[in-house]
Amino acid sequence: MKHLHFGNHARFRAIAAAIALGVTLFASLVAAHPARAEQPATTLQTLLDKQQIQDMLADYYAHLGKGESDFGSYYLADGVIDVNGLKGQGEAAIKDVYKKIAAGTPKRPGTFRMLLTNVMVVVNGSTATAETLWTGINSPTKAGPPRFVEQGTERDNLVKVNGHWLFKLRVITSNAGLQAMFATLPKNP
């Protein structure tokens, strides 16, 4: 039977200690930093709040593409909209942003609709964030196929005031189908 030399035994203990230290460090890092963001505890109220926010988003988007520009009731008094860098703060400035976008958007024949998908809402008491993908679809005729005309993302910060969710900040970014008007439109500071 072969005996371990004292140097081999010390080396074995050093390697075992290094492995144990590595496992301990790895476990503490995993525990301190979860792999994905965690939602706050789900309660009946957070479920109701999430549904109110999703309903508000759907209602808001139902008005887009119809030439409407009066979206101020969806925002806090000092709310901000940022559409591809074109910004407005407050009801009058938000209305102006929508007027500029409408003026720079070519008229589409037929029916235009916005689809919201992958809606992720996180509620923290009286504040929330929402992220969504949006897709603009135009159906020139009832007989022809619809066409995808634009697509992008939205990130919102919301605040609950007197039982209603309002936008504090909306950041809308086009990922496809960016209108030419955004290249030439003067942007607010």
Residue pairs with C-beta under 8 A, 6 or more apart in sequence:
4 12
37 122
39 122
40 46
40 122
40 123
40 124
46 123
49 121
49 123
49 128
49 160
49 165
50 121
50 123
50 128
52 164
52 165
53 121
53 123
53 128
53 130
53 158
53 165
54 119
54 121
56 74
56 165
57 116
57 119
57 130
57 132
57 156
58 116
60 71
60 74
61 114
61 116
61 134
62 114
63 71
64 114
65 108
65 112
65 113
65 114
65 136
66 112
67 102
68 98
69 95
69 98
69 99
69 102
70 95
71 94
71 95
71 98
72 91
72 92
72 94
72 95
74 166
74 167
75 81
75 91
75 94
75 166
75 167
75 168
76 159
76 161
76 166
76 167
76 168
77 90
77 91
78 89
78 90
79 89
79 90
79 91
79 94
79 166
79 167
79 168
79 169
79 170
80 87
80 88
80 89
80 168
80 169
80 170
81 87
81 88
81 89
81 94
81 97
81 167
81 170
81 172
82 169
82 170
82 171
82 172
83 97
83 101
83 172
84 172
84 173
84 174
84 178
84 182
85 182
85 187
86 97
86 100
86 101
86 182
86 185
86 187
86 188
87 93
87 97
87 187
87 188
88 94
88 95
88 96
88 97
88 188
93 188
100 181
100 185
101 179
101 181
103 181
104 179
104 180
104 181
104 182
104 185
105 179
105 181
106 179
108 138
108 140
108 149
109 138
109 140
109 141
110 138
110 139
110 140
110 141
111 138
111 139
112 136
112 137
112 138
112 139
112 149
113 136
113 137
113 139
114 134
114 135
114 136
114 137
115 134
115 135
115 136
115 137
116 132
116 133
116 134
117 132
117 133
117 134
117 135
118 131
118 132
118 133
119 130
119 131
119 132
120 130
120 131
120 132
121 128
121 129
121 130
122 128
122 129
122 130
126 159
126 160
127 157
127 158
127 159
127 160
128 157
128 158
128 159
128 160
128 165
129 155
129 156
129 157
129 158
130 154
130 155
130 156
130 158
131 153
131 154
131 155
131 156
132 153
132 154
133 151
133 152
133 153
133 154
134 151
134 152
134 153
134 154
134 172
135 148
135 150
135 151
136 148
136 149
136 150
136 151
136 177
137 146
137 147
137 148
137 149
138 146
138 147
138 149
139 145
139 146
139 147
140 147
148 176
148 177
149 177
150 174
150 176
150 177
150 178
150 179
151 174
151 175
151 176
151 177
152 172
152 173
152 174
152 175
152 176
153 172
153 173
153 175
154 170
154 171
154 172
154 173
155 170
155 171
156 167
156 169
156 170
156 171
157 167
157 168
157 169
158 165
158 166
158 167
158 168
159 165
159 166
159 168
160 166
174 182
